[in-house]
Amino acid sequence: MKTVLYYLAENIKINSGDIGYDGPHDLNIQQILGVVYMIAGMVAVLIIVIAGFMFVTANGDAGRIQKAKMAILGSVIGLIVIVFAFIITQFVIFKVA
C-alpha cells in the first residue's frame, strides 16, 4: 500500500526556479575581473594602512619615514592603475557585448 508521502514524492515535480535555484552559473570575464580588481584594491588599501602605521611609529628615523612614504605613494599609484584598468575593461566589455 502506497502512502500519501510516497505518492507525492513520486508524482509532484518541482521546478528548480520555483525554489530560488537558477542552476549553475557560468563565470564570465567581467565577474572574474571584478574579483581581481576587488582583491587588488583591498591589498593596496592594506598596504596604505601598514605604511601609515610604519610612518607613525618611525620615531623620527628618516629611513623608515622614507620607506613608509614610498609604500604609500606606490599603493596610491596602484589604486589609480586599478581604477583606470577597471574603466577601460568595462568600456571594452560593453562595446563588444
OpenMM code with the backbone's topology and positions (N, CA, C; nanometers):
from openmm import Vec3, app, unit

residues = "MET LYS THR VAL LEU TYR TYR LEU ALA GLU ASN ILE LYS ILE ASN SER GLY ASP ILE GLY TYR ASP GLY PRO HIS ASP LEU ASN ILE GLN GLN ILE LEU GLY VAL VAL TYR MET ILE ALA GLY MET VAL ALA VAL LEU ILE ILE VAL ILE ALA GLY PHE MET PHE VAL THR ALA ASN GLY ASP ALA GLY ARG ILE GLN LYS ALA LYS MET ALA ILE LEU GLY SER VAL ILE GLY LEU ILE VAL ILE VAL PHE ALA PHE ILE ILE THR GLN PHE VAL ILE PHE LYS VAL ALA".split()
positions = [
    Vec3(0.0833, -0.1181, 0.0000),
    Vec3(0.0000, 0.0000, 0.0000),
    Vec3(0.0883, 0.1252, 0.0000),
    Vec3(0.0617, 0.2126, -0.0939),
    Vec3(0.1404, 0.3362, -0.1044),
    Vec3(0.0837, 0.4405, -0.0093),
    Vec3(0.1749, 0.5099, 0.0567),
    Vec3(0.1316, 0.6168, 0.1467),
    Vec3(0.1186, 0.7466, 0.0681),
    Vec3(0.0628, 0.8442, 0.1325),
    Vec3(0.0441, 0.9755, 0.0703),
    Vec3(0.1796, 1.0377, 0.0378),
    Vec3(0.2766, 1.0232, 0.1275),
    Vec3(0.4083, 1.0810, 0.1027),
    Vec3(0.4770, 1.0142, -0.0168),
    Vec3(0.4614, 0.8854, -0.0286),
    Vec3(0.5176, 0.8147, -0.1418),
    Vec3(0.4543, 0.8647, -0.2717),
    Vec3(0.3232, 0.8822, -0.2711),
    Vec3(0.2514, 0.9319, -0.3891),
    Vec3(0.3003, 1.0721, -0.4258),
    Vec3(0.3142, 1.1597, -0.3248),
    Vec3(0.3593, 1.2967, -0.3512),
    Vec3(0.5012, 1.2971, -0.4071),
    Vec3(0.5881, 1.2184, -0.3477),
    Vec3(0.7270, 1.2142, -0.3924),
    Vec3(0.7372, 1.1583, -0.5342),
    Vec3(0.6487, 1.0693, -0.5692),
    Vec3(0.6541, 1.0065, -0.6998),
    Vec3(0.5931, 1.0935, -0.8093),
    Vec3(0.4934, 1.1727, -0.7774),
    Vec3(0.4155, 1.2402, -0.8797),
    Vec3(0.4344, 1.3915, -0.8886),
    Vec3(0.4820, 1.4559, -0.7853),
    Vec3(0.4941, 1.6015, -0.7893),
    Vec3(0.6333, 1.6385, -0.8375),
    Vec3(0.6377, 1.7216, -0.9364),
    Vec3(0.7643, 1.7711, -0.9900),
    Vec3(0.7806, 1.9165, -0.9468),
    Vec3(0.8965, 1.9484, -0.8951),
    Vec3(0.9244, 2.0848, -0.8514),
    Vec3(1.0217, 2.1464, -0.9497),
    Vec3(0.9844, 2.2611, -1.0007),
    Vec3(1.0714, 2.3366, -1.0892),
    Vec3(1.1775, 2.4038, -1.0032),
    Vec3(1.3031, 2.3917, -1.0414),
    Vec3(1.4109, 2.4475, -0.9597),
    Vec3(1.3995, 2.5994, -0.9471),
    Vec3(1.3437, 2.6654, -1.0467),
    Vec3(1.3246, 2.8105, -1.0378),
    Vec3(1.2218, 2.8500, -0.9341),
    Vec3(1.1272, 2.7597, -0.9032),
    Vec3(1.0252, 2.7888, -0.8041),
    Vec3(1.0813, 2.7984, -0.6631),
    Vec3(1.1934, 2.7337, -0.6387),
    Vec3(1.2514, 2.7355, -0.5037),
    Vec3(1.3753, 2.8240, -0.4968),
    Vec3(1.3970, 2.9057, -0.6001),
    Vec3(1.5048, 3.0035, -0.5977),
    Vec3(1.6378, 2.9546, -0.6508),
    Vec3(1.6411, 2.8373, -0.7104),
    Vec3(1.7655, 2.7861, -0.7670),
    Vec3(1.7599, 2.8010, -0.9184),
    Vec3(1.8529, 2.8778, -0.9711),
    Vec3(1.8546, 2.9034, -1.1145),
    Vec3(1.9508, 2.8125, -1.1893),
    Vec3(2.0127, 2.7206, -1.1204),
    Vec3(2.1085, 2.6313, -1.1841),
    Vec3(2.2483, 2.6886, -1.1789),
    Vec3(2.3436, 2.6138, -1.2297),
    Vec3(2.4820, 2.6622, -1.2261),
    Vec3(2.4981, 2.7840, -1.3166),
    Vec3(2.5778, 2.8762, -1.2694),
    Vec3(2.6031, 2.9980, -1.3462),
    Vec3(2.7452, 2.9921, -1.4008),
    Vec3(2.7591, 3.0257, -1.5237),
    Vec3(2.8918, 3.0315, -1.5833),
    Vec3(2.9551, 3.1653, -1.5462),
    Vec3(3.0807, 3.1599, -1.5072),
    Vec3(3.1521, 3.2828, -1.4788),
    Vec3(3.1922, 3.3468, -1.6107),
    Vec3(3.1749, 3.4749, -1.6184),
    Vec3(3.2214, 3.5439, -1.7374),
    Vec3(3.3409, 3.6300, -1.7007),
    Vec3(3.4041, 3.6844, -1.8005),
    Vec3(3.5272, 3.7612, -1.7786),
    Vec3(3.5026, 3.8833, -1.6920),
    Vec3(3.3850, 3.9418, -1.7020),
    Vec3(3.3537, 4.0597, -1.6223),
    Vec3(3.3505, 4.0262, -1.4740),
    Vec3(3.2941, 3.9124, -1.4385),
    Vec3(3.2902, 3.8718, -1.2975),
    Vec3(3.4296, 3.8395, -1.2455),
    Vec3(3.5083, 3.7721, -1.3273),
    Vec3(3.6442, 3.7374, -1.2858),
    Vec3(3.7268, 3.8630, -1.2646),
    Vec3(3.7193, 3.9567, -1.3597),
    Vec3(3.7947, 4.0816, -1.3456),
    Vec3(3.7466, 4.1617, -1.2257),
    Vec3(3.6166, 4.1584, -1.1979),
    Vec3(3.5642, 4.2287, -1.0809),
    Vec3(3.6259, 4.1769, -0.9524),
    Vec3(3.6395, 4.0457, -0.9425),
    Vec3(3.7023, 3.9872, -0.8234),
    Vec3(3.8501, 4.0248, -0.8172),
    Vec3(3.9185, 4.0206, -0.9301),
    Vec3(4.0605, 4.0563, -0.9331),
    Vec3(4.0802, 4.2017, -0.8918),
    Vec3(3.9975, 4.2914, -0.9450),
    Vec3(4.0098, 4.4327, -0.9091),
    Vec3(3.9792, 4.4550, -0.7614),
    Vec3(3.8813, 4.3842, -0.7088),
    Vec3(3.8464, 4.3998, -0.5681),
    Vec3(3.9618, 4.3539, -0.4787),
    Vec3(4.0207, 4.2395, -0.5099),
    Vec3(4.1322, 4.1894, -0.4299),
    Vec3(4.2519, 4.2842, -0.4397),
    Vec3(4.2820, 4.3317, -0.5605),
    Vec3(4.3941, 4.4241, -0.5787),
    Vec3(4.3707, 4.5533, -0.5018),
    Vec3(4.2480, 4.6028, -0.5028),
    Vec3(4.2166, 4.7242, -0.4268),
    Vec3(4.2297, 4.7032, -0.2769),
    Vec3(4.1847, 4.5879, -0.2286),
    Vec3(4.1972, 4.5601, -0.0852),
    Vec3(4.3435, 4.5476, -0.0438),
    Vec3(4.4258, 4.4865, -0.1289),
    Vec3(4.5685, 4.4757, -0.0981),
    Vec3(4.6325, 4.6139, -0.0942),
    Vec3(4.5980, 4.6990, -0.1894),
    Vec3(4.6543, 4.8341, -0.1926),
    Vec3(4.6143, 4.9133, -0.0684),
    Vec3(4.4892, 4.9022, -0.0277),
    Vec3(4.4447, 4.9737, 0.0926),
    Vec3(4.5145, 4.9171, 0.2164),
    Vec3(4.5317, 4.7865, 0.2226),
    Vec3(4.6019, 4.7252, 0.3350),
    Vec3(4.7462, 4.7741, 0.3426),
    Vec3(4.8112, 4.7860, 0.2286),
    Vec3(4.9488, 4.8371, 0.2260),
    Vec3(4.9525, 4.9814, 0.2734),
    Vec3(4.8533, 5.0620, 0.2351),
    Vec3(4.8479, 5.2011, 0.2822),
    Vec3(4.8338, 5.2050, 0.4341),
    Vec3(4.7499, 5.1190, 0.4890),
    Vec3(4.7314, 5.1156, 0.6346),
    Vec3(4.8605, 5.0739, 0.7048),
    Vec3(4.9260, 4.9707, 0.6535),
    Vec3(5.0515, 4.9249, 0.7142),
    Vec3(5.1592, 5.0320, 0.7026),
    Vec3(5.1674, 5.0966, 0.5870),
    Vec3(5.2665, 5.2033, 0.5685),
    Vec3(5.2355, 5.3220, 0.6592),
    Vec3(5.1083, 5.3516, 0.6796),
    Vec3(5.0720, 5.4583, 0.7738),
    Vec3(5.1148, 5.4244, 0.9149),
    Vec3(5.0986, 5.2994, 0.9531),
    Vec3(5.1446, 5.2557, 1.0851),
    Vec3(5.2963, 5.2673, 1.0948),
    Vec3(5.3675, 5.2294, 0.9866),
    Vec3(5.5131, 5.2426, 0.9848),
    Vec3(5.5543, 5.3886, 0.9978),
    Vec3(5.4802, 5.4766, 0.9319),
    Vec3(5.5106, 5.6193, 0.9360),
    Vec3(5.4930, 5.6747, 1.0773),
    Vec3(5.3835, 5.6356, 1.1421),
    Vec3(5.3543, 5.6860, 1.2766),
    Vec3(5.4553, 5.6337, 1.3785),
    Vec3(5.4997, 5.5105, 1.3611),
    Vec3(5.5918, 5.4505, 1.4585),
    Vec3(5.7385, 5.4659, 1.4199),
    Vec3(5.7698, 5.5506, 1.3246),
    Vec3(5.9077, 5.5669, 1.2794),
    Vec3(5.9953, 5.6369, 1.3824),
    Vec3(5.9390, 5.7126, 1.4744),
    Vec3(6.0140, 5.7839, 1.5789),
    Vec3(6.1253, 5.8715, 1.5222),
    Vec3(6.0980, 5.9364, 1.4122),
    Vec3(6.1938, 6.0296, 1.3543),
    Vec3(6.3031, 5.9660, 1.2708),
    Vec3(6.3011, 5.8337, 1.2532),
    Vec3(6.4002, 5.7657, 1.1714),
    Vec3(6.3715, 5.7972, 1.0235),
    Vec3(6.4622, 5.8719, 0.9623),
    Vec3(6.4408, 5.9196, 0.8254),
    Vec3(6.4268, 5.8040, 0.7255),
    Vec3(6.4999, 5.6978, 0.7463),
    Vec3(6.4922, 5.5835, 0.6552),
    Vec3(6.3554, 5.5164, 0.6592),
    Vec3(6.3010, 5.4973, 0.7791),
    Vec3(6.1693, 5.4342, 0.7921),
    Vec3(6.0591, 5.5265, 0.7410),
    Vec3(6.0760, 5.6565, 0.7644),
    Vec3(5.9768, 5.7521, 0.7143),
    Vec3(5.9749, 5.7497, 0.5612),
    Vec3(6.0937, 5.7491, 0.5007),
    Vec3(6.1027, 5.7463, 0.3545),
    Vec3(6.0435, 5.6167, 0.2991),
    Vec3(6.0705, 5.5059, 0.3665),
    Vec3(6.0166, 5.3769, 0.3233),
    Vec3(5.8640, 5.3774, 0.3287),
    Vec3(5.8092, 5.4336, 0.4364),
    Vec3(5.6636, 5.4408, 0.4515),
    Vec3(5.6029, 5.5315, 0.3441),
    Vec3(5.6670, 5.6457, 0.3184),
    Vec3(5.6167, 5.7369, 0.2155),
    Vec3(5.6168, 5.6707, 0.0778),
    Vec3(5.7220, 5.5969, 0.0473),
    Vec3(5.7294, 5.5302, -0.0825),
    Vec3(5.6231, 5.4202, -0.0943),
    Vec3(5.5960, 5.3505, 0.0156),
    Vec3(5.4925, 5.2466, 0.0128),
    Vec3(5.3549, 5.3093, -0.0095),
    Vec3(5.3291, 5.4208, 0.0562),
    Vec3(5.2005, 5.4899, 0.0373),
    Vec3(5.1885, 5.5406, -0.1061),
    Vec3(5.2943, 5.6008, -0.1568),
    Vec3(5.2917, 5.6517, -0.2940),
    Vec3(5.2701, 5.5385, -0.3943),
    Vec3(5.3409, 5.4288, -0.3762),
    Vec3(5.3243, 5.3148, -0.4659),
    Vec3(5.1836, 5.2571, -0.4609),
    Vec3(5.1254, 5.2515, -0.3414),
    Vec3(4.9895, 5.1992, -0.3279),
    Vec3(4.8865, 5.2917, -0.3916),
    Vec3(4.9050, 5.4201, -0.3758),
    Vec3(4.8116, 5.5150, -0.4375),
    Vec3(4.8215, 5.5070, -0.5897),
    Vec3(4.9431, 5.4975, -0.6414),
    Vec3(4.9601, 5.4805, -0.7859),
    Vec3(4.8958, 5.3491, -0.8308),
    Vec3(4.9125, 5.2441, -0.7520),
    Vec3(4.8496, 5.1163, -0.7830),
    Vec3(4.6979, 5.1256, -0.7866),
    Vec3(4.6406, 5.1984, -0.6900),
    Vec3(4.4955, 5.2179, -0.6889),
    Vec3(4.4483, 5.2933, -0.8125),
    Vec3(4.5247, 5.3933, -0.8530),
    Vec3(4.4895, 5.4689, -0.9734),
    Vec3(4.4945, 5.3782, -1.0962),
    Vec3(4.5971, 5.2934, -1.1053),
    Vec3(4.6084, 5.1995, -1.2177),
    Vec3(4.4906, 5.1015, -1.2164),
    Vec3(4.4523, 5.0534, -1.0980),
    Vec3(4.3396, 4.9606, -1.0859),
    Vec3(4.2109, 5.0272, -1.1342),
    Vec3(4.1882, 5.1501, -1.0936),
    Vec3(4.0663, 5.2211, -1.1344),
    Vec3(4.0634, 5.2398, -1.2862),
    Vec3(4.1763, 5.2827, -1.3446),
    Vec3(4.1796, 5.3010, -1.4897),
    Vec3(4.1648, 5.1684, -1.5638),
    Vec3(4.2247, 5.0616, -1.5110),
    Vec3(4.2083, 4.9296, -1.5732),
    Vec3(4.0620, 4.8869, -1.5682),
    Vec3(3.9957, 4.9128, -1.4569),
    Vec3(3.8540, 4.8804, -1.4441),
    Vec3(3.7712, 4.9577, -1.5461),
    Vec3(3.7976, 5.0868, -1.5565),
    Vec3(3.7227, 5.1712, -1.6507),
    Vec3(3.7447, 5.1237, -1.7948),
    Vec3(3.8698, 5.0960, -1.8299),
    Vec3(3.9000, 5.0532, -1.9663),
    Vec3(3.8351, 4.9192, -1.9972),
    Vec3(3.8461, 4.8235, -1.9058),
    Vec3(3.7876, 4.6930, -1.9337),
    Vec3(3.6350, 4.6985, -1.9383),
    Vec3(3.5732, 4.7808, -1.8550),
    Vec3(3.4281, 4.7954, -1.8621),
    Vec3(3.3868, 4.8560, -1.9951),
    Vec3(3.4611, 4.9545, -2.0404),
    Vec3(3.4318, 5.0169, -2.1705),
    Vec3(3.4438, 4.9151, -2.2828),
    Vec3(3.5507, 4.8359, -2.2812),
    Vec3(3.5716, 4.7365, -2.3863),
    Vec3(3.4647, 4.6277, -2.3804),
    Vec3(3.4330, 4.5796, -2.2613),
    Vec3(3.3341, 4.4726, -2.2476),
    Vec3(3.1982, 4.5195, -2.2975),
    Vec3(3.1564, 4.6404, -2.2611),
    Vec3(3.0247, 4.6874, -2.3029),
    Vec3(3.0209, 4.7270, -2.4505),
    Vec3(3.1323, 4.7642, -2.5091),
    Vec3(3.1351, 4.7941, -2.6524),
    Vec3(3.1327, 4.6661, -2.7350),
    Vec3(3.1946, 4.5605, -2.6842),
    Vec3(3.2000, 4.4342, -2.7565),
    Vec3(3.0685, 4.3597, -2.7413),
    Vec3(3.0114, 4.3641, -2.6208),
    Vec3(2.8881, 4.2866, -2.5942),
    Vec3(2.7666, 4.3440, -2.6560),
] * unit.nanometer
topology = app.Topology()
chain = topology.addChain("A")
for resn in residues:
    res = topology.addResidue(resn, chain)
    for name in ("N", "CA", "C"):
        topology.addAtom(name, app.Element.getBySymbol(name[0]), res)
